[in-house]
């Protein structure tokens, strides 16, 4: 269905959408985790050798969408344009996780558990296919990308090589997108550093190919002393992050990535959301398919319409 609210962003080229199918929940045993790992699988109805996107949710005030059941605007778009999307519910989720149990080890972020969730998923793709027969034999384990929003961006950055004292990079993940991610510890407020010390990340070890996306009005004085630019720090200081997309007027939800018509969204804008969807799709598609021109064409389109966003790359 064509979104009548989207006009300029339509010029960022993507293939025609295809029908999708979703299997929910898929459950993996996870001894020692506290709960089995539940995830949602969303994929094109047809097609083989589907590249995989691992999607890590953030936090926020939503009761339900910081889980496998959120981020439908991204999941729907990625799946209808060729990706199989795997979304776990992290333990930080109040709905389906342990987010309401303040006595649970790792509360409130469950930082290490979030990373381990994706290792478990990649280790058990065959079990996932067995529970979701519609994708059986159709997932391509050689083409895996990870996308994370906010705290999920921090989770994904660790899988891409960033370190908070530990090297947890997973070489099976070939590309990533960090959406409004946390920046350096130096840019955090004292309150943020004290409450979430595990977010003190060294991005100089992030070597996997990565796109960083943030809004130029995403300034949260509770989290950072450096304004909206704090979210761009993973691009500036990591060797792997080779592209930065800055969305004018955008705040933390980048036009509405967490859910359709979500009251929590601080900058709902279908045009901005379409830019986020199309640009991140193009980056990942080209990153996982050598020689594919999707990212080049997308950057050409957005540079012709600068009101939509600004792209910066390290090769230009």
C-alpha positions in Angstrom: 0.0 0.0 0.0 1.4 3.4 -1.0 1.6 5.9 1.9 -0.2 9.0 0.7 1.7 11.1 3.3 5.1 10.3 1.7 6.1 12.4 -1.2 9.7 13.5 -1.4 11.0 10.3 0.1 9.4 8.2 -2.7 12.4 9.3 -4.8 14.7 7.2 -2.7 14.6 4.1 -4.8 13.6 0.7 -3.4 12.1 -2.4 -5.1 8.4 -3.0 -5.1 7.1 -4.4 -1.8 6.2 -8.1 -1.6 3.8 -10.0 0.7 5.2 -11.1 4.0 4.5 -13.6 6.7 5.2 -13.5 10.5 5.6 -16.3 13.0 5.1 -15.3 16.6 6.3 -16.5 19.1 9.3 -18.6 18.3 10.8 -19.8 21.6 14.4 -20.9 22.3 15.4 -22.6 25.5 18.0 -20.4 27.4 19.3 -22.1 30.5 20.6 -19.6 33.0 18.8 -16.6 31.4 15.9 -16.6 33.7 13.3 -17.0 30.9 13.3 -18.8 27.5 14.0 -16.4 24.7 11.0 -15.4 22.7 11.2 -13.9 19.2 9.2 -12.9 16.2 10.2 -14.0 12.7 9.0 -11.8 9.8 10.0 -12.6 6.2 8.9 -12.4 2.6 6.3 -15.0 1.8 8.4 -16.3 -1.0 12.1 -16.4 -2.1 15.2 -18.2 -1.1 18.6 -17.2 0.5 17.0 -14.5 2.5 19.5 -12.1 4.2 18.8 -11.8 7.9 18.3 -8.6 10.0 18.6 -9.0 13.8 16.6 -6.2 15.4 17.3 -5.0 19.0 14.6 -2.9 20.7 15.3 0.0 23.0 13.4 1.2 26.0 10.9 4.0 26.5 7.6 4.3 28.2 5.6 2.0 26.0 4.1 -1.0 27.8 4.3 -3.4 25.0 6.5 -2.3 22.1 9.9 -2.5 23.7 9.8 -6.2 22.8 9.4 -8.6 19.9 6.1 -6.9 19.2 7.5 -3.4 18.5 9.1 -1.6 15.6 6.5 -2.7 13.0 7.4 0.2 10.7 10.9 -1.2 10.3 10.1 -4.9 10.4 7.3 -4.6 7.9 9.5 -2.5 5.5 12.6 -4.7 5.8 10.6 -7.9 5.3 8.5 -6.6 2.4 11.8 -5.7 0.7 13.6 -9.0 1.0 14.9 -9.4 4.5 14.1 -12.0 7.2 13.8 -10.0 10.4 14.4 -11.7 13.8 13.2 -9.8 16.8 13.8 -11.0 20.3 12.2 -9.8 23.5 15.2 -8.8 25.7 15.0 -9.3 29.4 14.8 -5.5 29.8 11.3 -5.6 28.5 8.6 -5.1 31.1 6.2 -7.1 28.9 7.6 -10.6 28.4 11.0 -9.9 30.0 12.1 -9.2 33.6 12.0 -5.4 33.3 9.5 -5.2 36.2 11.7 -7.3 38.6 14.1 -5.0 40.2 15.8 -8.0 42.0 16.7 -9.8 38.8 20.4 -9.9 38.1 21.3 -7.4 35.4 18.3 -5.1 36.0 17.4 -2.7 34.5 19.4 -2.9 31.2 20.4 -6.6 31.3 23.3 -5.4 29.1 25.1 -8.7 28.7 22.0 -10.7 28.3 20.8 -8.6 25.4 24.1 -9.3 23.5 23.8 -13.0 24.4 20.3 -13.1 22.9 21.6 -12.6 19.4 24.4 -15.1 19.9 21.8 -17.7 20.9 19.7 -16.8 17.9 22.6 -17.2 15.4 23.6 -20.5 17.1 20.1 -21.9 16.7 18.9 -20.8 13.3 17.9 -24.4 12.5 15.7 -24.5 15.6 14.1 -21.3 14.6 13.4 -22.7 11.1 11.9 -25.8 12.7 9.4 -23.7 14.6 8.7 -21.4 11.6 8.5 -23.8 8.7 7.5 -21.1 6.3 11.2 -19.9 6.4 12.7 -23.4 6.6 15.7 -23.6 4.3 15.3 -20.0 3.2 17.5 -18.1 5.6 21.0 -17.2 4.5 23.4 -17.4 7.5 26.2 -15.9 5.4 24.3 -12.6 5.1 23.5 -11.3 8.6 23.1 -7.7 9.7 22.0 -6.1 13.0 19.9 -3.0 13.7 19.5 -1.5 17.1 17.6 1.6 18.4 18.7 3.6 21.4 19.8 1.0 24.1 19.5 -1.5 21.3 22.0 0.5 19.4 24.5 0.0 22.2 23.7 -3.7 22.1 24.3 -3.9 18.4 27.5 -1.8 18.6 29.0 -4.5 20.9 28.2 -7.2 18.4 29.9 -5.1 15.8 33.1 -4.7 17.9 32.6 -1.8 20.3 33.8 -2.7 23.8 32.8 -2.0 27.3 35.8 -3.9 28.8 34.9 -7.0 26.8 35.4 -8.1 23.2 31.9 -9.5 22.2 32.1 -9.0 18.5 30.3 -11.7 16.5 32.0 -12.2 13.1 28.8 -13.7 11.7 27.3 -10.2 11.6 28.6 -8.5 8.5 26.9 -5.0 8.8 25.0 -2.9 11.2 22.8 0.1 11.6 22.8 2.1 14.8 19.6 4.2 15.2 19.9 7.1 17.8 22.6 5.1 19.6 24.3 6.0 22.9 27.6 7.9 22.5 30.7 7.9 24.6 30.9 7.7 28.4 32.6 11.1 28.3 29.5 12.6 26.8 27.1 11.2 29.4 25.8 13.1 32.3 27.1 12.1 35.7 23.6 10.7 36.5 23.7 8.5 33.3 27.2 7.2 34.0 26.3 6.3 37.6 23.1 4.5 36.7 24.3 2.8 33.5 28.0 2.3 33.8 27.9 -0.6 31.2 27.0 2.0 28.5 30.5 3.4 28.8 31.5 2.1 25.4 34.8 2.3 23.5 33.9 2.6 19.8 37.5 2.5 18.5 37.2 -1.3 18.2 34.0 -1.2 16.1 35.4 -2.6 12.8 32.2 -4.0 11.2 30.7 -1.9 8.4 28.1 0.4 10.0 25.6 3.2 9.3 24.8 5.6 12.2 21.5 7.5 12.1 20.3 10.2 14.4 18.1 13.3 14.5 19.6 16.8 14.9 17.0 17.6 17.6 17.6 14.5 19.6 19.0 16.3 22.6 18.3 14.7 26.0 19.9 16.7 28.8 19.3 13.8 31.2 21.5 11.5 29.2 24.1 13.7 27.6 26.0 17.0 28.0 26.8 17.1 24.2 23.5 17.6 22.6 22.2 15.7 19.6 25.7 15.2 18.2 26.4 12.7 21.0 24.5 10.1 19.1 26.8 10.5 16.1 30.0 9.7 18.1 30.0 6.0 17.0 30.5 7.3 13.5 33.2 9.7 14.2 35.4 7.5 16.4 35.0 4.0 15.0 36.9 2.6 12.0 34.0 0.5 10.9 31.2 3.1 10.8 31.6 4.5 7.3 28.3 6.4 6.9 26.3 8.9 8.9 22.7 10.0 8.2 21.4 13.0 10.0 17.7 13.7 9.9 16.7 17.4 10.1 14.1 18.0 12.8 14.2 14.4 14.0 14.2 13.4 17.6 14.7 10.1 19.3 12.1 8.1 17.3 13.3 9.1 13.9 9.8 9.8 12.5 8.1 6.9 14.3 10.2 3.7 14.0 8.9 2.1 17.2 5.2 1.7 16.2 2.5 3.1 14.0 0.7 6.1 15.5 2.5 5.5 18.8 1.7 8.3 21.3 5.2 8.0 22.7 6.8 9.1 19.4 8.2 12.6 19.9 8.5 13.4 16.2 5.9 11.5 14.2 6.4 12.2 10.5 5.6 9.7 7.8 8.0 11.4 5.4 10.9 11.2 7.9 10.0 7.6 8.8 10.1 6.7 5.1 13.6 8.2 4.8 14.7 6.1 7.8 13.2 3.0 6.3 14.5 3.4 2.8 18.0 4.7 3.6 18.7 1.9 6.2 17.3 -0.7 3.9 19.5 0.5 1.1 22.6 0.5 3.2 22.1 -3.0 4.5 21.1 -4.4 1.2 24.3 -3.1 -0.5 26.5 -4.1 2.5 25.3 -7.7 2.2 25.3 -7.9 -1.6 28.7 -7.0 -3.1 28.4 -4.6 -5.9 24.7 -3.8 -5.4 24.0 -0.1 -6.2 21.1 0.4 -3.7 23.1 2.5 -1.2 24.8 4.6 -4.0 21.4 5.3 -5.6 19.8 6.2 -2.2 22.6 8.6 -1.3 22.3 10.3 -4.7 18.5 10.7 -4.2 18.8 12.2 -0.7 21.6 14.6 -1.8 19.2 15.9 -4.4 16.6 16.5 -1.6 18.6 17.9 1.3 15.5 18.7 3.3 15.1 15.0 3.9 18.5 14.4 5.5 22.3 14.7 5.2 24.6 11.8 4.4 28.2 11.9 5.3 30.6 9.1 4.3 34.3 8.5 5.1 35.1 7.9 1.4 33.9 11.3 0.3 
